[in-house]
Every structure is written in C-alpha cells, then in structure tokens.
C-alpha cells in the first residue's frame, strides 16, 4: 500500500468517525480502549505456568517434606502405575 492510499484510508475513516452519533462514537471508543488494553496485557502477562518465588518455595518445601516422610513412590512404581491408566 502506498503512502497516498494509506492517507486516503485515514481521511475516509476520520470522516466516518466525524459522522457518528455520540452513542456510536462512545461504542467505538470503548472498543478501541479494549483492544489497546489487550495489547498491553499480552505484552506484560507472564506465561501461564509462571509461578511467583513464594509459590515455588512453598512447592519445594512441600516436596522435601514428602521425600523426608516417605510420601512418594519410586520411578519404577510410577511407571507401573501409569501402565494401568
């Protein structure tokens, strides 16, 4: 697309916006804000599996206690258990 075509599209869109009623403009404005928030949120949002340091520490503490008190099974036992699934 050329610069001239892009400028023409922008001009047509501006005229379209100026011809809107207040209600239509408010709806368009809210939609634009929603799109912007999604864009910002997607950039700042951590991966879904990201845990905080506090959560990770808690999980490690719990795992150590499980091993210490024998609340775990061996790899071989787990493999056999999975075959039953």
Beta strands, then each sheet from edge to edge (+ up, - down):
end
